């Protein structure tokens, strides 16, 4: 996936749309920061009150809920594109070892990294993430001091993102095994 041009593959176009949507989340994050700073400077604690509780927001938008919303948006920005970044081969690796190596050695280094570090971590972290989100849902976990409600929503993003990354890394490991077996 070298680009997200209009004429690219379906995967390229989908990747472009996902990245565009995440770009909008970055803009929402910036607006959230600006509103929080302005409200704080104006001495406002509660910005909007609702008669009935809304999902995630609860009964009000406060300085604390804006601060927590920033963390929620950062979680989306940081975790959701991880699998996409891996598929695009833009993930972090130890380049000083990797860059100078021949193609077969690079594939071996990648496969070893998958097997020793990435796959075991994701194998254990993904179910732990589900338990983390389930517990937040079962307990009706919410923030104190006028922050956000429904913490299970953001905590649910963690195992979803980890599961997607686990799938992508497992498929990449299988592809690299196949390529090494065939002598590529």
C-alpha positions in Angstrom: 0.0 0.0 0.0 2.1 2.8 -1.2 -0.5 5.5 -1.3 -4.2 6.2 -1.0 -4.7 7.6 -4.4 -8.2 7.5 -5.9 -7.2 4.9 -8.5 -5.6 2.6 -5.8 -6.8 -0.8 -4.7 -9.8 -1.2 -2.5 -7.5 -1.7 0.5 -5.7 1.6 -0.4 -9.0 3.5 -0.6 -10.2 1.9 2.7 -6.9 2.8 4.4 -7.3 6.4 3.1 -10.8 6.6 4.5 -9.8 5.3 7.9 -6.8 7.7 8.1 -9.1 10.6 7.0 -11.6 9.7 9.7 -8.7 9.6 12.3 -7.6 13.0 11.0 -11.1 14.3 11.9 -10.6 12.8 15.4 -7.3 14.8 15.6 -9.3 18.0 14.8 -11.9 17.1 17.4 -9.1 16.6 19.9 -7.7 20.1 19.1 -11.1 21.7 19.4 -11.6 19.9 22.7 -8.4 21.3 24.0 -9.2 24.9 22.9 -12.7 24.8 24.5 -11.2 23.4 27.7 -8.5 26.1 27.9 -11.0 28.8 27.1 -13.6 27.6 29.6 -10.9 27.3 32.2 -9.7 30.8 31.5 -13.3 32.1 31.8 -13.6 30.3 35.2 -16.3 27.9 33.9 -16.6 24.5 35.4 -19.8 23.2 33.8 -20.3 24.1 30.1 -23.6 22.4 29.3 -26.2 20.5 31.4 -28.6 17.9 30.1 -31.9 17.0 31.5 -31.3 13.3 30.8 -28.0 11.5 30.9 -26.4 11.0 27.5 -24.1 8.1 26.6 -20.5 8.9 27.5 -21.2 12.5 28.5 -23.6 11.8 31.4 -25.7 14.8 32.6 -23.2 17.6 31.8 -20.1 18.7 29.8 -17.6 19.9 32.3 -13.9 20.9 32.3 -13.2 17.4 33.7 -15.2 15.7 31.0 -13.3 17.7 28.3 -10.0 16.6 29.9 -11.1 13.0 29.9 -12.4 13.2 26.4 -9.0 14.3 25.3 -7.6 11.0 26.6 -10.4 9.1 24.9 -9.6 10.7 21.6 -5.9 10.1 22.0 -6.7 6.4 22.7 -8.6 6.3 19.4 -5.8 8.0 17.5 -3.1 5.8 19.0 -4.7 2.4 19.0 -7.1 2.1 16.1 -4.6 2.7 13.3 -2.1 0.2 14.7 -3.2 -2.7 12.6 -3.4 -0.4 9.5 0.1 0.9 10.1 1.3 -2.7 10.3 -0.4 -3.7 7.1 1.2 -0.6 5.4 4.6 -1.7 6.7 5.1 1.6 8.5 5.5 0.1 12.0 8.5 0.7 14.2 11.4 -1.8 14.0 15.0 -1.9 14.9 16.2 -0.3 11.7 19.9 -0.3 12.4 19.8 -4.1 12.3 17.1 -4.4 9.7 18.1 -1.8 7.0 21.4 -3.2 6.0 20.3 -6.9 6.0 19.6 -8.9 2.9 15.9 -9.6 2.1 15.9 -13.1 3.6 17.6 -11.9 6.8 15.0 -9.1 7.1 12.2 -11.6 6.8 13.9 -13.8 9.5 14.3 -10.8 11.8 10.7 -9.8 11.3 9.5 -13.3 12.0 11.6 -13.6 15.1 10.2 -10.3 16.4 6.7 -11.5 15.7 7.2 -14.8 17.4 9.2 -13.6 20.4 7.7 -10.2 21.2 4.6 -9.1 19.3 2.4 -12.2 19.1 2.9 -13.3 22.8 2.2 -9.8 24.0 -1.0 -9.5 21.9 -2.1 -13.1 22.8 -2.2 -12.2 26.5 -3.1 -8.5 26.3 -6.2 -9.0 24.1 -8.2 -11.2 26.5 -7.0 -9.0 29.5 -8.4 -6.0 27.5 -11.8 -7.7 27.1 -11.9 -8.4 30.9 -11.0 -4.8 31.6 -13.8 -3.5 29.4 -16.4 -6.1 30.7 -15.6 -5.2 34.3 -16.1 -1.5 33.5 -19.5 -2.3 31.9 -20.6 -4.6 34.7 -19.7 -2.0 37.4 -21.2 0.9 35.4 -17.8 2.5 35.8 -17.8 6.3 35.3 -15.5 9.1 36.2 -15.7 11.1 39.4 -15.8 14.9 39.7 -18.0 15.5 36.7 -16.0 13.6 34.1 -17.3 11.2 31.5 -19.7 8.3 32.0 -19.7 4.9 30.3 -16.0 4.2 30.6 -16.6 0.7 29.0 -16.9 2.5 25.6 -13.3 3.6 25.5 -12.1 0.6 27.4 -13.7 -1.5 24.7 -11.6 0.1 22.1 -8.5 -1.4 23.6 -9.3 -5.1 23.0 -10.8 -4.3 19.6 -7.6 -2.6 18.5 -5.4 -5.3 20.0 -7.5 -8.1 18.4 -7.2 -6.4 15.0 -3.4 -6.0 15.5 -3.1 -9.7 16.6 -4.9 -10.8 13.4 -2.7 -8.6 11.2 0.5 -9.7 12.8 -0.5 -13.4 12.8 -1.3 -13.2 9.1 2.0 -11.3 8.4 3.9 -14.0 10.4 2.3 -16.7 8.3 3.1 -14.9 5.1 6.7 -14.5 6.1 6.9 -18.2 7.0 5.6 -19.1 3.6 8.1 -16.7 1.9 11.0 -18.1 3.8 9.9 -21.7 3.1 9.7 -20.9 -0.6 13.2 -19.3 -0.5 12.1 -15.7 -0.9 
